[in-house]
Amino acid sequence: MAGLNVSLSFFFAICALCEVARRTSKTLLPAGAYASFAREVAGAAQLAACCLEMRALVELGPWAGGFGPDLLLTLVFLLFLVHGITFDGASANPAVALQEFLMAEASLPSTLLKLAAQALGAQAACSLTRSLWAWELSDLHLLQSLMAAHCSSALRTSVPHGALVEGTCAFVFHLSLLRLRHSLPIYRVLAVALLVTVIAYTAGPYTSAFFNPALAASVTFHCSGNTLLEYCQVYWLGPLTGMVLAVFLHQGHLPRLFQRNLLYRQKNKYRTPKGRLAPGSVDTQMPTKACSGHELARARTAAARLQLSHLTQ
């Protein structure tokens, strides 16, 4: 139980430190620099540090601390609730930043700045977490500090299957984000936290369910067991493909690349009346709209002659 208390204290300290960094940078930096860089650094650092500690609990907790899967999934849900509340609009995910670019909601310079910030935050979190593990405040941290240099790959299946799993996770996650984007923040945070927990439970045994390129690169790319190309195929190509498919399915096209909707027919703005026209309405109304000047005079003369011929008969 002491190890769990240390881990909970670790989570609290990381979230508090990142929150202080967010508030300080929001006060000191311009709004654009804060939105595109500072809050993404803080969000990525918070997410990566908590993910590293959570991975240690998942791998070592069951036999070193007696932690069951119910406790671990509860922690995942609570952590993503905290992330959703404290991130202040940051995505901390390169796939989400690229999704905003494909949706034509962010410019290319802003997207590139976010990508750099997310990579920087994730790498900073790795260095900070390993430094805290070196303090050996619990048996779990002692074991993790000893194993940090010889970590094993998070990919526990074949490369094609792993890429399919990560792509499916990203597809479901991004499609849900697009569906929830206009909902109330509290409902969106709850739904995303629950969705991530379900995905972690379902896909965690195969790939650890990162569906976040920056997070996967900082946590498992340096571990032995797979090559860099294999890691890129699973944790970069898979999530990005799932994200693109989610945007295409939701929008019917990729707004940044295509203006025409390729999947769905756009509804006409003006509705045509469904009732039939009254008899004779075409004969009486069309000449007044189509004819003008001499043509209208000729039409009236012909009608008068026709009536005169009927009278004489």
C-alpha positions as CSV (number, residue, x, y, z in Angstrom):
1,M,0.0,0.0,0.0
2,A,2.9,2.3,0.6
3,G,4.0,2.0,-3.1
4,L,0.5,3.0,-4.2
5,N,0.6,6.1,-1.9
6,V,3.9,7.1,-3.4
7,S,2.5,6.7,-6.9
8,L,-0.5,8.8,-6.0
9,S,1.8,11.4,-4.6
10,F,3.7,11.3,-7.8
11,F,0.6,11.9,-9.9
12,F,-0.5,14.8,-7.7
13,A,3.0,16.4,-7.8
14,I,3.3,16.1,-11.6
15,C,-0.2,17.6,-12.2
16,A,0.4,20.4,-9.7
17,L,3.8,21.2,-11.3
18,C,2.3,21.3,-14.8
19,E,-0.6,23.5,-13.6
20,V,1.8,26.0,-12.1
21,A,3.7,26.0,-15.4
22,R,0.5,26.6,-17.3
23,R,-0.7,29.5,-15.2
24,T,2.7,31.1,-15.1
25,S,3.2,30.9,-18.9
26,K,-0.4,32.1,-19.4
27,T,0.4,35.2,-17.4
28,L,3.8,36.0,-19.0
29,L,3.4,34.9,-22.6
30,P,1.2,36.3,-25.4
31,A,-2.0,34.4,-26.0
32,G,-0.8,32.9,-29.3
33,A,2.5,31.6,-27.8
34,Y,0.7,30.1,-24.9
35,A,-2.0,28.4,-27.0
36,S,0.4,27.0,-29.6
37,F,3.4,26.2,-27.5
38,A,3.4,26.6,-23.7
39,R,0.2,24.7,-22.8
40,E,1.1,21.9,-25.3
41,V,4.5,21.5,-23.6
42,A,2.8,21.3,-20.1
43,G,0.1,19.0,-21.3
44,A,2.4,16.6,-23.1
45,A,4.8,16.6,-20.1
46,Q,1.9,15.8,-17.7
47,L,0.5,13.1,-19.9
48,A,3.9,11.4,-20.5
49,A,5.0,11.5,-16.9
50,C,1.7,10.0,-15.7
51,C,1.8,7.4,-18.5
52,L,5.3,6.3,-17.4
53,E,4.2,5.9,-13.8
54,M,1.0,4.1,-14.9
55,R,3.0,1.7,-17.0
56,A,5.2,0.9,-14.1
57,L,2.1,0.2,-12.0
58,V,0.7,-2.1,-14.7
59,E,3.9,-4.1,-15.3
60,L,5.1,-4.3,-11.7
61,G,2.1,-3.6,-9.6
62,P,0.3,-6.9,-9.8
63,W,3.2,-8.9,-8.3
64,A,5.2,-6.2,-6.4
65,G,2.2,-4.5,-4.8
66,G,-0.8,-6.7,-5.3
67,F,-2.7,-4.2,-7.5
68,G,-5.6,-5.7,-9.4
69,P,-6.8,-4.6,-12.9
70,D,-9.9,-2.9,-11.4
71,L,-7.7,-0.5,-9.4
72,L,-5.5,0.2,-12.4
73,L,-8.4,0.9,-14.7
74,T,-9.9,3.2,-12.1
75,L,-6.6,5.1,-11.9
76,V,-6.6,5.5,-15.7
77,F,-10.2,6.9,-15.7
78,L,-9.4,9.3,-12.8
79,L,-6.2,10.5,-14.5
80,F,-7.9,11.3,-17.8
81,L,-10.6,13.1,-15.9
82,V,-7.9,15.3,-14.3
83,H,-6.1,15.7,-17.7
84,G,-9.4,16.8,-19.4
85,I,-10.0,19.3,-16.6
86,T,-6.5,20.8,-16.4
87,F,-5.2,20.7,-20.0
88,D,-6.9,24.1,-20.7
89,G,-7.6,23.1,-24.3
90,A,-4.3,21.4,-25.1
91,S,-4.4,18.2,-27.1
92,A,-0.9,16.8,-26.1
93,N,-1.3,14.5,-29.1
94,P,0.3,15.1,-32.6
95,A,-2.6,13.2,-34.2
96,V,-5.1,15.7,-32.8
97,A,-3.0,18.6,-33.9
98,L,-2.8,17.2,-37.4
99,Q,-6.6,16.5,-37.3
100,E,-7.2,20.2,-36.6
101,F,-4.9,21.1,-39.6
102,L,-6.8,18.7,-41.9
103,M,-10.1,20.2,-40.7
104,A,-8.7,23.6,-41.7
105,E,-9.0,24.8,-38.1
106,A,-5.3,25.5,-37.6
107,S,-2.6,27.0,-39.8
108,L,0.6,25.1,-40.8
109,P,3.0,27.2,-38.6
110,S,0.7,26.8,-35.6
111,T,0.5,23.0,-36.2
112,L,4.3,22.7,-36.5
113,L,4.8,24.6,-33.3
114,K,2.4,22.4,-31.5
115,L,4.2,19.3,-32.8
116,A,7.5,20.6,-31.6
117,A,6.0,21.5,-28.2
118,Q,4.5,18.1,-27.7
119,A,7.7,16.3,-28.5
120,L,9.6,18.6,-26.2
121,G,7.2,18.1,-23.3
122,A,7.2,14.3,-23.7
123,Q,11.0,14.1,-23.7
124,A,11.2,16.5,-20.7
125,A,8.7,14.2,-18.8
126,C,10.9,11.2,-19.4
127,S,13.9,12.9,-17.9
128,L,12.0,14.2,-14.9
129,T,10.3,10.8,-14.2
130,R,13.5,8.9,-14.3
131,S,15.1,11.5,-11.9
132,L,12.2,11.0,-9.5
133,W,12.5,7.2,-9.8
134,A,16.2,7.5,-8.9
135,W,15.1,8.7,-5.4
136,E,13.8,5.2,-4.8
137,L,10.9,6.3,-2.6
138,S,9.2,3.0,-2.9
139,D,10.1,-0.6,-3.9
140,L,8.2,-0.1,-7.1
141,H,10.4,2.9,-8.0
142,L,13.5,1.0,-7.0
143,L,12.6,-1.8,-9.4
144,Q,11.6,0.6,-12.1
145,S,14.8,2.6,-11.8
146,L,16.8,-0.6,-12.1
147,M,14.8,-1.7,-15.2
148,A,14.7,1.7,-16.9
149,A,17.9,1.1,-18.9
150,H,16.7,-2.3,-20.1
151,C,13.0,-1.8,-20.7
152,S,11.0,-4.1,-22.9
153,S,8.9,-3.2,-25.9
154,A,5.3,-2.2,-25.3
155,L,4.4,-4.1,-28.6
156,R,3.4,-7.6,-27.6
157,T,2.0,-8.8,-31.0
158,S,3.1,-8.8,-34.6
159,V,3.8,-5.5,-36.4
160,P,0.8,-5.7,-38.8
161,H,-1.6,-6.6,-36.0
162,G,-0.1,-3.9,-33.8
163,A,-0.6,-1.3,-36.5
164,L,-4.2,-2.4,-37.0
165,V,-4.9,-2.2,-33.3
166,E,-3.4,1.3,-32.9
167,G,-5.1,2.5,-36.1
168,T,-8.5,1.2,-34.8
169,C,-8.0,2.8,-31.4
170,A,-7.1,6.1,-33.1
171,F,-10.1,5.8,-35.4
172,V,-12.6,5.3,-32.6
173,F,-10.9,8.0,-30.4
174,H,-10.8,10.7,-33.2
175,L,-14.3,9.9,-34.4
176,S,-15.6,10.3,-30.9
177,L,-13.8,13.6,-30.5
178,L,-15.4,14.9,-33.7
179,R,-18.8,13.8,-32.5
180,L,-18.4,15.4,-29.1
181,R,-16.7,18.6,-30.2
182,H,-19.9,20.7,-29.8
183,S,-21.1,19.1,-26.5
184,L,-20.7,20.6,-23.1
185,P,-17.2,20.4,-21.7
186,I,-18.1,18.3,-18.6
187,Y,-19.8,15.7,-20.8
188,R,-17.0,15.7,-23.2
189,V,-14.4,15.2,-20.5
190,L,-16.4,12.3,-18.9
191,A,-16.9,10.6,-22.3
192,V,-13.3,10.9,-23.3
193,A,-12.1,9.5,-20.0
194,L,-14.5,6.6,-20.2
195,L,-13.5,5.9,-23.8
196,V,-9.8,5.9,-23.1
197,T,-10.4,3.5,-20.2
198,V,-12.3,1.1,-22.4
199,I,-9.6,1.3,-25.1
200,A,-6.9,0.7,-22.6
201,Y,-8.6,-2.3,-21.2
202,T,-9.3,-3.7,-24.7
203,A,-6.1,-2.9,-26.6
204,G,-3.6,-2.6,-23.7
205,P,-2.4,-6.2,-23.7
206,Y,-1.4,-5.9,-27.4
207,T,0.2,-2.4,-27.9
208,S,-0.4,-0.6,-24.5
209,A,-3.0,1.5,-26.5
210,F,-1.0,4.7,-26.9
211,F,-2.6,6.0,-30.1
212,N,-0.4,9.1,-29.5
213,P,2.8,9.3,-31.6
214,A,4.7,11.6,-29.2
215,L,3.7,9.5,-26.2
216,A,4.7,6.3,-27.8
217,A,8.0,7.7,-29.0
218,S,9.0,8.9,-25.5
219,V,7.9,5.8,-23.7
220,T,8.8,2.8,-25.8
221,F,10.9,3.7,-28.9
222,H,14.1,3.4,-26.9
223,C,13.2,-0.1,-25.6
224,S,14.6,-3.3,-27.1
225,G,12.5,-5.8,-28.9
226,N,11.6,-4.0,-32.1
227,T,13.4,-1.8,-34.7
228,L,12.7,1.9,-35.1
229,L,10.9,1.2,-38.4
230,E,8.6,-1.3,-36.8
231,Y,7.8,1.2,-34.0
232,C,7.1,3.9,-36.6
233,Q,4.7,1.6,-38.5
234,V,2.8,0.7,-35.4
235,Y,2.8,3.8,-33.3
236,W,3.0,6.5,-36.0
237,L,1.5,5.2,-39.2
238,G,-1.3,3.3,-37.5
239,P,-2.7,6.2,-35.4
240,L,-2.3,8.8,-38.3
241,T,-4.1,6.5,-40.7
242,G,-6.9,6.0,-38.2
243,M,-7.2,9.7,-37.7
244,V,-7.4,10.5,-41.4
245,L,-10.1,7.8,-41.9
246,A,-12.1,9.3,-38.9
247,V,-12.0,12.8,-40.4
248,F,-12.9,11.5,-43.9
249,L,-15.8,9.5,-42.5
250,H,-17.1,12.3,-40.3
251,Q,-16.8,15.1,-42.9
252,G,-17.2,13.2,-46.2
253,H,-13.9,14.8,-47.3
254,L,-10.7,16.2,-46.0
255,P,-11.4,20.0,-45.8
256,R,-7.7,21.0,-46.1
257,L,-7.3,19.0,-49.4
258,F,-10.8,18.8,-51.0
259,Q,-13.7,21.2,-51.0
260,R,-16.2,18.7,-52.6
261,N,-18.0,16.3,-50.3
262,L,-17.2,12.8,-51.6
263,L,-19.4,10.7,-49.3
264,Y,-22.5,12.7,-48.5
265,R,-24.9,14.7,-50.6
266,Q,-25.4,18.2,-49.4
267,K,-29.0,19.1,-48.7
268,N,-30.5,21.9,-50.9
269,K,-31.0,25.1,-49.0
270,Y,-34.3,25.9,-50.6
271,R,-37.1,23.3,-50.7
272,T,-39.3,22.9,-53.7
273,P,-43.1,22.7,-53.2
274,K,-44.4,19.1,-53.4
275,G,-48.0,20.0,-54.3
276,R,-49.4,20.0,-57.9
277,L,-50.1,23.2,-59.7
278,A,-53.8,24.1,-60.3
279,P,-55.2,23.4,-63.8
280,G,-54.7,26.3,-66.1
281,S,-52.1,27.9,-63.9
282,V,-49.3,27.3,-66.4
283,D,-51.3,28.8,-69.2
284,T,-52.3,31.9,-67.3
285,Q,-49.0,32.6,-65.5
286,M,-46.3,31.6,-67.9
287,P,-47.1,34.1,-70.6
288,T,-47.0,37.0,-68.1
289,K,-43.5,35.9,-67.0
290,A,-42.0,34.9,-70.3
291,C,-43.7,37.4,-72.7
292,S,-43.1,41.1,-72.8
293,G,-43.8,44.0,-75.2
294,H,-44.9,43.0,-78.6
295,E,-45.3,39.3,-77.7
296,L,-47.7,40.2,-75.0
297,A,-49.8,42.4,-77.4
298,R,-49.9,39.6,-80.0
299,A,-51.1,37.1,-77.4
300,R,-53.9,39.4,-76.3
301,T,-54.9,40.1,-80.0
302,A,-55.0,36.3,-80.7
303,A,-57.2,35.7,-77.6
304,A,-59.6,38.5,-78.6
305,R,-59.9,37.0,-82.1
306,L,-60.6,33.6,-80.7
307,Q,-63.4,34.9,-78.4
308,L,-64.9,36.8,-81.4
309,S,-64.9,33.7,-83.6
310,H,-66.8,31.8,-80.8
311,L,-69.4,34.6,-80.6
312,T,-70.0,34.7,-84.4
313,Q,-70.5,31.0,-84.5
